[in-house]
Amino acid sequence: MSSVLVTGTSSGIGLQTALALARAGHHVIATMRNPAGAPELEAMARAEGLPIDIRALDVDSNESVASCFAAIPGPLDVLVNNAGLGPHGSVEEVPLEVFRAVMETNYFGAVRCIKAVLPRMRAAGSGCIINVSSVSGRIVASPLGPYAASKFALEAISEALAGEVKAFNIRVAIVEPGIQDTKMAHGIEQGGTSIYPQSRRFGGLFRAALSHPIPPTVTAGVILDIVESGTWQLRHTAGADAAPFLAWRASMTDEQWVELNALEDDAWYERMQNELGVDARVAPPAPPAV
């Protein structure tokens, strides 16, 4: 069984990945910024007697990453870079500090952890690095520009890394979930106010998708399979909607994609219905009764 470090395990994909790996018998080092503020994983691990060691790790901090990795004894076979932020909004309206924050966590945070683990994996002559990206690492449309930019960067560095480390018997894999039942997805579902229509329209698209939610356990299962199968495949979709989303985008030229996203509301909604079978006009949830 492998020793696996997973980042961002307080909820969603990270939490479910830690559970799936531990239930399969792997020793999991589950990390998050503030373990005391997210006790769910610890409670589940204790109740099931799972081999999960929960530790504090802030991937934005050089000192935190160095300290955490230095304190892990013995081999570290697998790194799963999952910690991430999911801001959304138009390029004009999202503050610059938010652009910086999402790159710091989603891209530089993964790079920090990769640099911390590579010497150990090279010395062992084996290892596996799994970077959790998104279909937004290959498809970008407003209001997901800031998030997609970080995932495009993560995919680029993953592809470069894969070529560098294969000679040392270190595998690199990119996981690309579609729309899944996570806090980030529900945040986009709310839409929000904007001078641009895409936030509202994408909110409807996400609401429609989340009416038949794909749970984060699906991505956890993909990650478990990568760990155990020994595959050298670079990219892996996660969720029944992920591959169709990618194929849909690939069916258009760049100019056609831009035109699609610039359509007036009625024409855009009709395209979503005709091409994806999604009624993105779904109304937002009613406010709670007072």
C-alpha positions in Angstrom: 0.0 0.0 0.0 1.1 3.6 -0.7 1.8 6.6 1.4 -0.3 9.4 0.0 -0.4 13.1 0.8 -3.6 14.9 -0.2 -4.0 18.7 0.0 -7.3 20.5 0.5 -9.1 17.7 2.4 -11.5 19.8 4.5 -14.4 19.1 2.1 -15.5 18.1 -1.4 -13.1 16.2 -3.7 -10.2 16.3 -1.2 -12.2 14.9 1.7 -13.7 12.1 -0.5 -10.3 11.3 -2.0 -8.7 10.9 1.5 -11.6 8.6 2.5 -11.4 6.5 -0.7 -7.7 6.0 -0.5 -7.7 5.1 3.2 -10.6 2.7 2.7 -8.5 1.0 0.1 -5.8 0.5 2.6 -3.4 3.3 1.7 -1.9 5.5 4.4 -3.2 9.0 3.9 -1.7 12.2 5.1 -4.7 14.5 4.8 -3.8 18.2 4.9 -5.8 21.4 5.2 -5.2 24.9 6.3 -7.1 24.6 9.6 -7.9 21.1 10.7 -9.7 22.4 13.8 -12.2 24.3 11.6 -13.1 21.2 9.6 -13.6 18.2 11.9 -15.7 16.0 9.6 -12.8 14.0 8.1 -11.2 13.3 11.5 -14.6 12.1 12.9 -15.2 9.8 9.9 -11.6 8.4 10.1 -12.0 7.7 13.8 -15.4 6.1 13.4 -14.2 3.8 10.6 -10.7 3.2 12.0 -9.1 4.5 8.8 -5.3 5.1 8.4 -5.6 8.9 8.0 -3.1 11.3 9.5 -4.5 14.9 9.5 -2.0 17.7 9.4 -2.1 21.5 8.9 -0.7 22.7 5.6 -1.2 26.1 3.9 -0.1 25.6 0.3 0.3 29.4 -0.1 3.1 29.4 2.4 6.7 28.3 1.6 7.4 27.8 5.3 4.2 25.7 5.9 4.9 23.4 2.9 8.6 22.9 3.9 7.7 22.2 7.5 4.9 19.8 6.6 6.9 17.7 4.1 10.0 17.6 6.4 7.9 16.2 9.2 6.7 13.2 7.2 8.9 10.2 7.9 9.7 7.5 5.4 8.7 7.3 1.8 6.0 9.4 0.2 4.7 7.5 -2.8 1.9 9.8 -4.0 1.1 13.5 -3.9 -2.5 14.6 -4.8 -2.6 18.4 -5.4 -6.3 19.2 -4.7 -6.3 22.4 -2.7 -8.0 25.1 -4.6 -10.1 28.3 -4.8 -13.0 28.8 -7.2 -13.7 32.5 -7.7 -15.9 33.6 -10.5 -16.8 36.9 -12.2 -15.9 39.0 -15.2 -12.4 40.2 -15.9 -13.4 43.8 -15.3 -15.2 43.2 -12.0 -13.0 40.7 -10.2 -10.5 42.5 -8.0 -6.8 42.0 -8.9 -6.1 40.6 -5.5 -8.5 37.7 -6.2 -6.7 36.9 -9.5 -3.5 36.8 -7.4 -5.0 34.7 -4.7 -6.4 32.0 -7.0 -3.1 31.7 -8.8 -1.3 31.5 -5.5 -3.3 28.6 -4.3 -4.3 26.7 -7.5 -1.0 27.0 -9.3 1.8 28.1 -7.1 0.5 26.0 -4.2 0.7 22.9 -6.4 4.2 23.9 -7.6 5.4 24.3 -4.0 4.2 20.8 -3.1 5.7 19.3 -6.2 9.1 20.9 -5.6 8.9 19.7 -1.9 8.2 16.0 -2.9 10.3 15.5 -6.0 13.8 15.0 -4.3 12.3 12.2 -2.2 10.6 10.6 -5.2 13.7 10.8 -7.4 15.8 9.2 -4.6 13.2 6.4 -4.4 13.1 5.9 -8.1 9.3 6.0 -8.1 6.3 8.1 -7.3 3.1 9.6 -8.6 1.9 13.2 -8.7 -1.8 13.8 -9.4 -2.9 17.3 -10.0 -6.7 18.0 -9.8 -7.5 20.4 -12.5 -11.0 20.8 -14.2 -12.6 20.8 -17.6 -12.0 24.6 -17.0 -8.3 23.7 -17.5 -9.1 23.2 -21.2 -12.4 25.2 -21.7 -12.7 28.8 -20.6 -15.8 31.1 -20.7 -16.9 33.9 -18.5 -17.5 34.0 -15.5 -14.8 31.4 -14.9 -11.9 33.3 -16.4 -9.9 33.8 -13.1 -10.4 30.1 -12.1 -9.7 28.8 -15.6 -6.5 30.8 -15.9 -5.1 29.0 -12.8 -6.2 25.6 -14.1 -4.7 26.2 -17.6 -1.4 27.1 -15.8 -1.6 23.9 -13.7 -2.2 21.8 -16.8 0.7 23.4 -18.6 3.2 22.8 -15.7 1.9 19.2 -15.3 2.6 18.4 -18.9 6.1 19.9 -18.7 6.7 18.0 -15.4 5.5 14.7 -16.9 8.3 14.8 -19.5 10.9 15.7 -17.0 10.3 13.0 -14.4 9.3 10.0 -16.4 12.9 8.9 -16.7 12.9 8.7 -12.9 9.9 6.4 -12.9 7.6 9.2 -11.5 4.1 9.3 -13.0 2.2 12.5 -13.5 -1.6 12.6 -14.0 -4.1 15.5 -14.5 -7.7 14.9 -13.3 -10.4 17.0 -15.0 -13.8 16.9 -13.2 -16.9 18.4 -14.8 -19.6 20.0 -12.7 -19.8 18.2 -9.4 -21.7 18.7 -6.2 -19.2 20.8 -4.3 -19.2 24.2 -2.5 -17.5 25.8 -5.5 -20.3 24.6 -7.9 -23.0 25.8 -5.6 -21.3 29.2 -5.4 -21.5 29.5 -9.2 -25.1 28.3 -9.1 -26.1 31.4 -7.2 -25.2 33.6 -10.2 -24.8 37.0 -8.6 -25.0 40.5 -10.0 -22.9 41.7 -12.8 -22.9 44.2 -15.7 -22.2 41.1 -17.9 -24.9 38.5 -18.5 -22.6 35.4 -18.3 -22.6 35.1 -14.5 -26.4 34.9 -14.5 -26.5 32.5 -17.4 -23.8 30.2 -16.1 -25.6 30.2 -12.8 -28.6 28.7 -14.6 -26.3 26.2 -16.4 -24.9 25.1 -13.0 -28.3 24.9 -11.4 -29.6 22.7 -14.1 -26.5 20.4 -13.8 -26.8 20.3 -10.0 -30.4 19.2 -10.2 -28.9 15.8 -11.1 -25.7 16.1 -9.1 -22.5 14.2 -9.7 -20.9 13.6 -6.3 -17.2 14.3 -5.6 -16.8 10.6 -4.8 -16.7 10.1 -8.6 -13.5 12.1 -8.9 -12.1 10.3 -5.7 -12.7 7.1 -7.6 -10.7 8.3 -10.6 -7.8 9.3 -8.3 -7.8 6.0 -6.5 -7.7 4.2 -9.9 -4.7 6.3 -11.0 -2.9 5.4 -7.8 -3.6 1.7 -8.0 -3.5 1.0 -11.7 0.0 2.3 -12.4 -1.2 4.1 -15.5 1.0 6.5 -17.4 -2.0 8.2 -19.0 -1.6 12.0 -18.5 -5.2 13.3 -18.6 -8.3 11.8 -17.0 -11.8 13.1 -17.1 -14.0 12.7 -14.0 -17.8 12.6 -14.2 -20.2 11.7 -17.0 -20.4 15.4 -18.2 -16.7 16.0 -18.5 -15.8 14.3 -21.7 -18.9 15.6 -23.5 -18.1 19.2 -22.4 -14.6 18.8 -23.9 -15.9 17.3 -27.1 -18.5 20.1 -27.4 -15.8 22.8 -27.1 -13.5 20.9 -29.5 -16.3 20.9 -32.1 -16.0 24.7 -32.5 -13.3 27.0 -33.7 -12.0 29.6 -31.3 -14.0 32.2 -33.2 -17.2 30.2 -33.0 -16.7 29.7 -29.2 -16.3 33.5 -28.7 -19.4 34.1 -30.8 -21.4 31.6 -28.7 -20.5 33.2 -25.4 -21.3 36.7 -26.8 -24.8 35.8 -27.9 -27.9 37.6 -26.5 -29.6 35.7 -23.7 -32.4 34.1 -25.7 -30.1 32.8 -28.4 -27.6 31.5 -25.8 -30.2 29.7 -23.8 -31.5 28.1 -27.0 -28.0 26.8 -27.9 -27.6 25.3 -24.4 -30.9 23.5 -24.8 -30.2 22.3 -28.4 -26.6 21.3 -28.0 -26.3 20.2 -24.4 -29.9 19.3 -23.6 -29.8 21.7 -20.6 -32.5 24.2 -19.7 -30.2 26.9 -18.3 -33.2 29.1 -17.6 -33.9 27.2 -14.4 -34.9 29.7 -11.8 -32.6 30.4 -8.8 -33.6 28.8 -5.5 -36.2 30.8 -3.5 -34.9 32.7 -0.5 -35.5 31.0 2.9 -38.8 31.9 4.6 -38.5 34.5 7.3 
